[in-house]
Amino acid sequence: MKKIGIVSLGCMKNLVDSENILGLFDRNGYEITNNPKEADIILINTCGFIESSKKESIENILEMLNYGKKVVVTGCLAERYLEDLKKEIPEVDLYIPIREYSHFNEKLYVLDKSIDPTLGVDDEYRIVSTGPYSAYLKIGEGCDNRCSYCAIPLIRGGFVSRDYDAIIKEAKELASSGIKEIVVLEQDTTKYGIDFKDKKVNIVDLLKGLLEIKELKYIRLLYLYPDEISDELIELIGKESRLTPYFDIPIQHSETHILKDMYRRGDKEFLRNLFIKIRNKVPNAILRTTLMVGFPGETEEDVNNLLEFMEEVKFDHLGAFTYSQEEGTPASLFVNQIDEEVKKKRLARVMRKQQKISYIQNKKHIGEMMTGLVIGKDEHGNYLLRSHWNAPDDVDGKIFFSSKEELNNGDIVKVKITDAFVYDLMGEMIDE
């Protein structure tokens, strides 16, 4: 039997694409392997979001070429730099950019005549790689926000919502296969349905549809754009116990003039009021955000104000990165670019501040009962829990807990939090 090895880089949306592609290979009789030495074909699904991710993609391509196997390169880097890649790395056997995914099978047929050219990439045959109990559910493609620093619309195009019935069908199939948790994602999940002309459905309608699938115990929403978070959405999350009270709201910055230059909607006061509203309406809400430092024109005063804003809001989870000057984006042409060393120092300040905030926030959970999924075990014999507190994309901290009985991944358990650290929590299983 022929074997396919895959390297999936970048975001979880890219991972879903990789899972759909694996489904195509599976239908053509390929076995999946994690050992590149065993593979007949190695596929690298690349990321091209920022400079560091481009570098990682190139490094992986070059590494995989060393195994002397047939190599296929797909994804965002192949979409944006197709001709450059063909010229610079001609050793790759096949490049398939995103715009050619509808012809994936035909492209592969050129490389391997055993591929059935009539079988396309189809989410119905997706190979879920996140375990038998949890899966991502992608509800659209592309982005219309056009932030001045972001290359995603240049790569993935404008926002296109996925068909409502197709999403519900896939969710039902996932649930029937044993999936207990789904994580709804897109570049901007709150924009779902805005492009539909005939039927008027939005993200709230979609979540209500997913809630009708009783086998799904946990439904989590990621990537919410601040000014598209409606009161109706907040209230639905607050009242439905199977909707995880987890608000992932990347704000990028707090200062109004920087948000304006980033072409982002809303200002500092709007963001402040939004987080106050969420905490008032959903007392057990977990707030996660993403920040960018070193954007053109950012001053030391702006960074100081950002730190004060972090202290005020007290995000439970926070990721930060330095601005990357991406070609083709409006911000790449801004004249007041900031030195890389200054960016790194500002990033370090943000992360030091968040460490203190995170520790304070985490200590508040001591004594709390958290229900969630068993997701693994560490080298010390502690189990790992995923509750409403942490998402499955390895951005948040971990919840470790002890148990007197043997547990399996995917079991739903109740854990009492007994200790807290800068990023992680510790607990013990409670018998009911």
N, C-alpha and C positions, 0 to 999 in steps of 0.2 A: 504493500500500500504506500502511495506517495504521501509525503509529509509537508505541511506548511508551518513555518515559524513566523511569528509576527511580533514586531516591536511597535507598540502604540505610544506615541508621545503627546504631550500637551494636555488639553482639558478633557473633562469627562464626556463632552459632546463628541470629541474625536474618538474616544473609546467606544461609544455607541456605533460610530461608523465602522470601526475595526471589527466589532462584534457582527455587524451585518455582512461585512466582507468575509469573515470567517465562515458565516453561513453558506456563502456561495461555494467556498472550497469544500465544505462538508458535503454539500449536495453533489459535488463532483468526485466524491470518494477519497478526499484527502483526510489524513489524520493530523491533528494539531500537536505540535511538539514545542517544548520550551528550550530544547537544545538545538542551537543553530547548526551544530555538526551533523545532526540527523536529518535536517530539512532538505527537501528538494528545491523548495522556493522559500526565500526569506522576504517578507514584506515589511517595509518600514512606513508607517503612517505618521507623517511628519507634522511638526508645528512650526508656524512662522510668525507668531504673535509679536515677539520682541527679539532684540539682537541675541540675547542669551539662549532663547529657544531655537533660533536659527542655527546657532553654533552647535547646540546639542544634537539637532537633527543631522547636520553635516557629519558630525563625529560618529553618529550611529550608522549612517550610510557607509562611511569609509571602513568602520569596524566590521560590518557585516560582509562587505566585499572581500575581506580577508579569508572567509571560509570557502571561497571558490564555488558558491552555489548561485543559482539564478536569483537575481535580486530585483524586486519590484518596489518602486517608491511612489507613494500616494500622499494625499493630505494637503495641508495648507502651504507648505513650502513648495511642493510641486505645482500647486495652483498659481502661486505668485511669481515663481522664478523658473518656470518650466524650461525656457530656452537657455537660460544661464546654466541650469543644472545639466542639461544635455551636453552643453559645450564643455563645462568644467569637470563633470564626472560621467564621461561616456561609457564607463565600464558597467553602469547600471543597465540591466537588460530591458527594463520597461518602466516608463514613467506614466502614471495615470493621474492627471489633475482632477480636482473635485468636479469641474464642469463636465467631465467625461464618465462620471460614475454610472450614468444610465447605460453606458456601453462597456461597463467593466468586463463583462463576460466575453465580449467580442475582442477586447484588447488582450485579455488573458489567452484566448484561443491562439493568437499569433505566437505566444510563448510556449504554450502546451496544447497540442492538438487533441489531448484527451478531455479538455474542457468542453462542456456542452455550450455552444455559443447561444443557445436559446434560453439559458437560465441566467436571469439577472440578479443583481443585489436586491434582496427583498427582506424587509424587517420581519416577515412572517417566519423566516428560517434563521433568525438571529441566534448566535451562540453566546449566551450570557456568560461573562467571564468573572462576575463579581460574587459568585457563590450561588447555592440553590435557594437562598432565602431573600436576596436583595438584588434590585436591578434599577438601572437608570431608565427614564422614559423621556425621550426627546420630543418636544411638541412643536418644533419649528426649525427654521434655518435662517441664518443671516441676521443683520441688525440695521435698523433705520436711525439710530441715535446720532451717528456720525460725530462722535467726540473727536476733537481736533488732534488728539494724540494717537488714535486707534486705527490700526490697519485692517481690522476684521471686515468692515464693509468692502474694502478693496479686494479681500480674499473670498469672502463668503457671499457678498452681495447684500441686497436689501432684505428686510424681514419678510419671511413667508411662513404663515401659520400652517401647520400640518392639519389635515382633515380631522375633524372632531371624531367621526365614527371610526376612523382608522386608529386613532389614539386609544379610544375606549376598547376596541377590539384587541389591540396588542396588550393593553393592561389586563384584560380578562384572560388572555392566553398566558400571560406571565403568572397571574394569580392561580390559574388552574394547574400550572407546573410546580407550584409550591412556593412561589415568591410571596413573602409576607410584607416586604417593604419596597416601595418605589420612590424614587427621587426624581421629581419633575424638573426638567431643565431645558434651557435655551439661553441664548445670549441675553435675552430680556423676556422672562416668562410673563411678566405683567402685561406685555403688549399682545398676548395671545388673542387672536380673533379680530384684531383691528383691521386686517386686510380682507376679511370676508365680505362679500357684497350681498349675497343672498340671505344667509342665515346670521342672525345677530347673537353670537355667543362670545363670552369673554373668559378670562381665567377663572372667575368664580363659578361660572356655569360648568367649566371643565372639571374643576375640583368636585363639584356636587355630583357630576357624572361618575367620577372615580370613586367617590364615597359609597356609591350604590354597589360597588364590588366588595362584598362583605369579607371575602377572604383576605383582602388587603388590610393589614393591621396598622400600618404606618404609611402616611403619605407626606413627603417633605417637598418643599418648594425652594428652589435656589435661584439666585440672580434676579433680584427685584429692583427695578429702577425706581428711585424715590418718589417722583411725582406721579407715578402710575399706580401707587399703592392706594387703593380706594378704602373708604371706611367699611364697605361691604366685605372686602377681602379680609381686613383685620378682624372684623366681627365673626366671620365664618371660621377663621383659624382659632379664634378665642373660644368658640362654643363647641367645635367638633373635636372630640378627644383623639380621633385617629389622624387628624391633621396636626403634624408636629408644630408646636409653637416656636418655630425657629425662623427668624427673619434675617435672611442673607441679603444685605443692602449695601452694595459697593458704592461709596460716596466719593471716593478719590481724594477729596479735600474738604476743608470746612470753610475756607475763605472765599467770599463772594466774588471778588475780582478774578481769582484763579478759576473758580467754577465757570465764570463767564468766558474766560479765555480757553477753557477746555471745551466750550460749546455744550456745557451741561446745563440742564434746566433746574431751576430752583436756586435758592440762596441759603446762606447760613441760618437765617431765622426759620426758613421753611424746614430745613433738616432738623433743627433743634425741636421744633414743634411736632414734627413727625415722630421722633423717638419718644417724646413725652407722651404723645397720644398712644403709641403702641404699648408702652409700659403701663399706662393707665387702663387700657382696655384688655390687655393680656398680661396679667401680673407675673405669670411664669414664663414670659417671653425670653428667648435667648437672642441677643443681637450680635450679628457678625457683619463686619465690613472689610473693605479693602481701601488702602490709602496709597497715594502716589506722592513722593517727595522729589524735589528737584525739577519741577515743571518750570519752563521758561518764565522768568519774571518773579518767581517765588523769592521772598526776602526772609531774613532771619526773624523778623517780626511775624511774618506769616506762619513760620514753623512754631514759634512760641504760642501763637493763637491756636494753632492746630492741636498742640499738646494740651492746652487749656480746654479745648472742645472735647478731646478724648477723656479728660478727667471729669468733665461735666456729664457726658453721656454714659461713660463706663461700659464700653463694648465688652461683651463676654469673650468674643473671639475677634482677632484682628490680624489681617495680613497686610504687609506693606512692601513696596518695591520702589526702585528709583525710576524716574522718567527715562524712557528710551527714545531717542530721536529717529523715528521710523520714516524712511523715505516715502514720499507720496502723500503724507499726512500734512494738514495745514500747520500743525505745531512745529514740524521739522524746519519750517521756514522762518519761524519767529527769531528775531535777532538777539533776544536776551537769554540765550542758552546758558546753562549753569555747569560749572566745572564738575567732573566726575568725582573728585575727591570730596568736594563740598556735598554732593548728593549722598555719598556713602556716610558721611558724618551725620547728616540729617536723618538718614534712615536709622542709624544706630540710636539716635536720640528717641525717635518714635518707638522703636522696639523696646528700649529700656523703660520708657514710660508705660508701655502696654504690659510689660512683665509685672510691674507693680500693681496695675489695675487688675490684671488677670488674677493675680494671687488673692487680692481683696475680694473679687467677685467669686472666685472658687470657694473661698472659706465660707461664704454665705450658704453653700450647699451642704455643709456638714450637718448631719442629722436628717437630711432630706431623703425620702424614698423615691427612687427612680426605677421605672419599668422600661425594659427594652430588650434588645436582641443580644444573645451571646454571639460574638463575632470572632472569637479565637482565644488563644492562650499564649502567655509569654513564657520566657525561658525559666522563670521562677515558679511556674505552676499556677500563676494567677490567671483568671479568666478576664476577657475584655468585653465590655458592654457598650452598645450603642443605644443611647436614649434620646430624648428630645434635645439633650445638651450638646451633642456632637454629630456632625455630618460625616458621611462615609468617604470623603475625598482627601483624607489625611491632612487637612488644613488645621483642624481643631486638635485639642488635646485628647488624651485617652482616659477611659474609666477602667481601672483595674479592680477586680473584686475576688474574694475568696468564696469557696463553696465546699460544703462537706460532702456533697454528692457529685457524681460525674455528670457533666453537661455536654450537650452537642451544639455545634454552631447552628444558629437559627432558633434555638430555644428562647422562649419569652420568659424572663425572670424579673423578680423585684429585688432591688439592691438598696441597702441603706448606706449612704455616704458617710464614711468615718474619718476621712482625712483629705486634705487638699494641698496641692503644690502649685507652682507657678503656672503650669499648663494642664496638669493632670489631676484626676480625682482618684481616691481609693475608697473601696467599700466592701461590704460583705452581703452575701445573698440572704434574703429573708424567706424562711419557709412559711407557706400560707396554708 
